[in-house]
Structure formats: structure tokens, C-alpha cells
Amino acid sequence: MAGLTPQTPLPTSITVHQQSRVLEVGFSDGKQFHIPFELMRVYSPSAEVQGHGPGQEVLQTGKRNVDVVSLEPVGNYAVQPTFSDGHATGIYSWDYLYFLGSQQGELMQKYEARLEQAGVERDAPMASAGGAACGHHH
């Protein structure tokens, strides 16, 4: 149970809703979240998105219509979604899903503020990371 604190609620159900583009997660504390795929994608815990330290985050754009094409379990502590844009390196722990679900309003505002700061449209296509990625595109 690496990384799980006893107070972390565990998911009791996880449903991928392709139509509405949300991940529905029910937790053992009775809370139920509908986490938009876009939010999951722009806050992916992967190095590709988070960078390798504070301030290294890569601002994601054009993800409003991204889909989750598959969701793989990782041990019994996380899931690893594959998104329709090919992104598949994010491992979402139960803690992290709970965080995304419970903070989604605030996180979305932060995301929109970052877009504004960068002067980028939310739906702008991503500039392709020509060689700037972490070398796991073979």
C-alpha cells in the first residue's frame, strides 16, 4: 500500500463516461466526483506535463475535447489512463483523483488563469515538443 495514508478514501467505483467526457469516481467516504477528462489531462501527474520541478510545468492547451480511450489499473493504488491525444504516462493515485475531484473548481480557475497569463487560448493546439519531451516517444 505504498503512498496510501490510512485516511485516504478508496474508490468504490470508477466509470468512464465517454459521452460527457468525465471520469465518475465514488469513494469509500461516500463522496462522488465527476472529473472532466480535460482537467485530468491538463493536471496529468506525468513528468511530461509536470516537468521536473516547480515552475517546469508544461501548460497544456486544446484538451477540452480529449477523450479517455482506456483506463488501466496500476496495482491497487492507481489508474493509468490513455488519452485520445496519445498521452499515456500519467499515473493517477487514489489520493490524486480525490484531490482533482474535490478541488476541480479551484483547479480549473488556476488553469484558466495560467492560460490568461501565458496569453494562450484554452483551445489552441499544443505546439509539438520537438525534442523537448523526456525521450519516451519512440
N, C-alpha and C positions, 0 to 999 in steps of 0.2 A: 504493500500500500504506500509506495514512495510518494511523498509530496502531499499526501492527504492528511489534513488535520481532523481530529475526531468531530469537530463542529461543522465540517463541510457536508452539506446535504448531498445525498447521492441522487442521480437521476432515476426516476421510476419509469419514465417513458421518454422516448425520443422519436419524433416524427418529422420527416422531411416533407414539407408542403411545396411541391413544385409550382403549383398554380399561383399561390400568393407569395412565393419566394421567402418563406420563413421556416426556421427550424423551431419546432414546438418541443419544449423540454419541460417535463414535470419533475419536480424534486421531492425528496422524501419529507421535506418540511411543509409540504402542501402548496408550495409556490409553483406557478406555471408561467413560463415565459414563451413569448413568440419572438424569436430573434431573427431580424431580417438578414438574408444572405449577404446583402451589401455591407451591413455592419460587421458581420463575421469576416468578410473578405478584407475590408479596409483596416480592421484591427487584428488581422491574422498574427498569431504569435510566432510566425516563422522569421528567420534571420533575413529573408528576402524582403520582408516588409518592415520589421523592427530595426534592421541594421544591426550593428554590433556594439551598440552602446547608446546612451541617451543622446538625443539630438541627431541620431543617424537614421531615424525613421524615414522610410520612403513613402511620400504622400501618394496614395492610390486614387486614381480617378477613373471615371467611366465604368463603375462597378454597379450602378443602380439595377441593371438587368441581369446581373450574374446569377447563374444557377448553381446549385449543388448537384453534381451528377452522381456522386456516390459518397457514402459515409462509411468508413472502416473503423471498427473498434481497435483501440490500442490498449492492450492488456485489459484491466478492468478499471482504468482510471481516466481514459480519454477517448476521443474520436478524432479521426483524421479525414476531413472532407476533401474531395476533389471538386474543384470549381470548373465551370464551363469555360473559363479563360485559361485553363491548363494549370492553374496554381494548385499545388497539392502537398506543400511542405509544412503546412501549419498543423500542429498537434494541439487540440483544444482539450485541456483537462476539465474535469467537472467544475473545479474552482473557477476556471476561466469562463466557462459557459455561464456559470451562475453570475459572475461579475458582469459579463456582457448583457445578460438578461436583466439584471437588477439595475444596471446603470445605463441602459440603452439610450434614454432621453438625453442624458448629460453627454454621453459619448458621441452621439450624433451631432449635438451642438458644437462640441470640440472639433469634430471633423469638419463641420461647415465653416467654423472659424479659421481652421488651418487652410482650407481651400481659399477663403477670402484673403487671408494673409499672403498666400502664395500667388494670388491673382489668377487662380485656375478655376475653370468651370467644373462642377461636380461630374458632368457627363463628358468631359474632354477625354479623348482616347489617351491611354498611357503612352508616354514616349518609351520606345523599347530600350531596355537597359543594354546597350551594346557593350557587352563585356563587363558591365559593372555588377552583374549578378554574382552570386557566390560560387559560380562554376558548377552548378548541378544541372545544367541544361546540356544534355549530351546529344 
